[in-house]
């Protein structure tokens, strides 16, 4: 395989893992010594001194987001929405309440509470099988497959929609499923907005 393709795949994988870590509130940094960082050829580069550091950037490391969880379903994530297949590994998930729409507080009809969810997994199955597996799980929950936005940097991407009628009106739940093939495994992400369990 050409070196460029390998570098591109590595960069895409790093981006996907970064997204998974971002969902969990974790970050990956580079290791540096007090005198500098070591390059791949073993040489040492000098670190900027305190006077060389750019100003205006963040001054604190990110804290753990309580709405996310590693290797399990986050509090508020409906596990029945996407039961984990036996041959897949749950990497991270998150669940956050969606704020009520402006003007709905004074409305006579009560709006349906919604939750923004994200789930990251890894699988040894081929990309098309991961997509079919997700489709089977979600259609069993009443979702239907719809056109998805372009899969920027991903191997495949699709979307799902579930519409239900309530007294207050129509409730739309939508999820996007994306898969990145890194050659050894598939990294999948399911994210969107669903009814609060």
C-alpha positions as CSV (number, residue, x, y, z in Angstrom):
1,X,0.0,0.0,0.0
2,X,1.4,3.5,-0.8
3,X,2.8,5.4,2.1
4,X,0.4,8.3,1.5
5,X,-2.7,6.1,1.8
6,X,-1.3,4.6,5.0
7,X,-0.6,8.1,6.4
8,X,-4.1,9.2,5.5
9,X,-5.7,6.2,7.1
10,X,-3.7,6.7,10.3
11,X,-4.7,10.4,10.4
12,X,-8.4,9.4,9.9
13,X,-8.2,6.8,12.6
14,X,-6.5,9.3,15.0
15,X,-9.4,11.7,14.2
16,X,-12.0,9.1,15.0
17,X,-10.3,8.1,18.3
18,X,-10.1,11.8,19.1
19,X,-13.8,12.1,18.6
20,X,-14.4,9.1,20.9
21,X,-12.2,10.6,23.5
22,X,-13.9,14.0,23.1
23,X,-17.2,12.3,23.8
24,X,-15.8,11.0,27.1
25,X,-14.2,14.3,28.1
26,X,-10.7,12.8,27.9
27,X,-7.8,14.2,25.9
28,X,-4.5,12.8,24.5
29,X,-1.4,14.9,24.8
30,X,2.2,14.6,23.7
31,X,4.9,13.6,26.1
32,X,7.6,16.2,26.6
33,X,10.5,16.4,29.0
34,X,11.5,19.6,30.8
35,X,14.2,20.2,28.1
36,X,12.3,19.2,25.0
37,X,10.5,16.5,23.1
38,X,12.2,13.5,21.4
39,X,11.6,13.0,17.7
40,X,11.4,9.7,15.8
41,X,15.1,9.8,14.9
42,X,16.1,10.1,18.6
43,X,17.1,13.8,18.4
44,X,15.8,16.3,21.0
45,X,14.1,19.6,20.1
46,X,13.9,22.4,22.6
47,X,10.7,23.4,24.2
48,X,9.5,27.0,24.1
49,X,10.2,28.9,27.3
50,X,7.4,30.5,29.3
51,X,7.9,33.8,27.4
52,X,7.4,31.9,24.0
53,X,4.0,30.4,24.9
54,X,1.1,31.9,22.9
55,X,-1.4,33.8,25.0
56,X,-5.2,33.7,24.7
57,X,-5.5,29.9,24.7
58,X,-7.1,27.6,27.3
59,X,-5.3,27.7,30.7
60,X,-6.9,24.5,32.2
61,X,-7.1,20.9,31.0
62,X,-10.6,19.7,30.1
63,X,-12.5,18.1,32.9
64,X,-14.4,14.8,32.7
65,X,-17.8,15.3,31.3
66,X,-20.3,13.7,33.6
67,X,-22.7,13.1,30.7
68,X,-20.3,10.6,29.1
69,X,-19.0,7.1,30.1
70,X,-16.1,4.9,28.9
71,X,-16.9,1.2,27.9
72,X,-20.5,1.5,29.2
73,X,-23.8,3.3,28.5
74,X,-23.8,6.8,30.0
75,X,-26.4,7.8,32.5
76,X,-29.5,8.9,30.5
77,X,-28.5,6.8,27.4
78,X,-31.3,4.4,26.6
79,X,-29.5,1.0,26.3
80,X,-32.5,-0.6,24.5
81,X,-32.0,2.0,21.7
82,X,-28.8,0.2,20.5
83,X,-28.1,-3.1,22.3
84,X,-24.4,-3.9,21.7
85,X,-23.9,-6.7,19.2
86,X,-21.9,-9.7,20.6
87,X,-19.0,-9.1,18.2
88,X,-18.7,-5.4,18.9
89,X,-17.0,-3.5,21.8
90,X,-18.6,-0.4,23.4
91,X,-15.9,2.2,23.5
92,X,-17.8,5.3,24.9
93,X,-21.2,6.9,25.1
94,X,-22.7,10.1,26.2
95,X,-26.2,11.5,26.8
96,X,-27.2,15.1,27.4
97,X,-30.7,16.7,27.7
98,X,-31.6,18.9,24.8
99,X,-32.8,22.4,26.1
100,X,-36.5,23.1,25.4
101,X,-37.1,25.2,22.3
102,X,-37.5,29.0,22.9
103,X,-41.1,29.9,23.6
104,X,-42.2,26.4,24.6
105,X,-42.2,27.1,28.3
106,X,-45.3,29.3,28.0
107,X,-47.0,27.0,25.6
108,X,-50.2,25.1,26.7
109,X,-48.9,21.9,25.0
110,X,-46.0,20.3,26.7
111,X,-43.0,19.5,24.5
112,X,-41.5,16.0,24.5
113,X,-38.1,15.9,26.4
114,X,-35.3,15.0,24.0
115,X,-31.7,13.8,24.6
116,X,-28.6,14.2,22.5
117,X,-26.8,10.8,22.4
118,X,-23.5,9.5,21.1
119,X,-22.2,5.9,21.1
120,X,-18.8,4.8,19.8
121,X,-17.9,1.1,19.2
122,X,-15.4,-1.1,17.5
123,X,-16.1,-4.2,15.4
124,X,-14.1,-6.8,13.5
125,X,-16.9,-7.1,10.9
126,X,-16.6,-5.5,7.4
127,X,-17.9,-2.0,7.0
128,X,-21.1,-3.0,5.1
129,X,-21.9,-5.6,7.8
130,X,-21.5,-3.0,10.5
131,X,-23.9,-0.7,8.7
132,X,-26.4,-3.6,8.1
133,X,-26.1,-4.6,11.7
134,X,-26.9,-1.0,12.9
135,X,-29.8,-0.9,10.4
136,X,-31.3,-4.1,11.7
137,X,-31.0,-2.8,15.3
138,X,-32.5,0.6,14.6
139,X,-35.3,-0.5,12.2
140,X,-36.4,-2.9,15.0
141,X,-36.8,0.2,17.1
142,X,-39.1,1.8,14.5
143,X,-36.4,3.9,12.7
144,X,-36.3,4.0,8.9
145,X,-33.2,4.6,6.8
146,X,-32.9,8.0,5.1
147,X,-30.4,9.8,3.0
148,X,-27.3,10.8,5.0
149,X,-25.0,13.8,4.7
150,X,-21.7,13.2,3.0
151,X,-19.3,10.9,4.9
152,X,-16.4,13.3,5.2
153,X,-13.4,11.2,6.1
154,X,-15.5,8.2,6.9
155,X,-15.6,4.9,5.0
156,X,-19.4,4.8,5.1
157,X,-22.3,6.8,6.7
158,X,-26.0,6.5,6.8
159,X,-28.9,8.1,8.7
160,X,-32.1,7.0,10.4
161,X,-35.4,8.7,11.3
162,X,-38.3,7.8,13.6
163,X,-41.5,9.9,13.6
164,X,-44.2,9.4,16.2
165,X,-47.4,11.4,16.7
166,X,-48.1,12.9,20.1
167,X,-50.9,15.1,21.5
168,X,-48.4,17.9,21.4
169,X,-47.6,17.2,17.7
170,X,-45.0,15.2,15.7
171,X,-41.9,13.9,17.4
172,X,-38.9,13.3,15.2
173,X,-35.9,11.3,16.4
174,X,-32.8,11.1,14.1
175,X,-29.5,9.2,14.2
176,X,-26.5,9.2,12.0
177,X,-24.3,6.1,11.8
178,X,-20.7,6.5,10.6
179,X,-18.0,3.8,10.1
180,X,-14.3,4.2,9.7
181,X,-12.3,1.2,8.5
182,X,-8.7,1.3,9.8
183,X,-7.7,-2.0,8.2
184,X,-7.8,-4.1,11.4
185,X,-11.2,-3.1,12.8
186,X,-14.1,-0.8,12.1
187,X,-14.8,2.1,14.4
188,X,-18.5,3.0,14.5
189,X,-20.3,6.0,15.8
190,X,-24.1,6.4,16.3
191,X,-25.2,9.9,17.2
192,X,-28.3,12.1,17.2
193,X,-31.3,13.2,19.1
194,X,-33.9,10.8,20.6
195,X,-36.8,10.9,23.0
196,X,-35.6,11.1,26.6
197,X,-36.2,7.6,28.2
